[in-house]
Amino acid sequence: MEDPKNRPELLASMSPEELRRHMRLLGYKTQADLAQAIGVSRSAVSLWLEGKVGVPRPVAMLLRMLLQALRRAY
């Protein structure tokens, strides 16, 4: 089995800084933009960005996959 450290998309969560970077690179300018796109509340995104609650694994994986797809498209 492959070591998850070599595959960041397999890690359980992401830091608030990584979330901010993914938001920017994917074109989500506000917490509300991201929240609407992934079907969560704006307050959930706020908690993730403040580091009060970890980013759920499915959300982290989705954002990483979207960024990979965006990079492949260019």
Residue pairs with C-beta under 8 A, 6 or more apart in sequence:
2 10
4 10
4 11
8 64
9 61
9 64
9 65
9 68
11 60
12 54
12 57
12 60
13 54
13 55
13 56
13 57
13 60
14 22
14 55
14 60
14 63
14 64
15 51
16 48
16 49
16 50
16 51
19 48
19 49
19 55
19 63
20 49
22 63
22 64
22 66
22 67
23 29
23 33
23 34
25 67
25 70
26 63
26 66
26 67
26 70
28 34
28 37
31 42
31 45
31 46
31 49
32 42
32 45
34 45
35 41
35 42
35 44
35 45
38 59
38 62
40 59
44 53
47 53
48 54
48 55
48 59
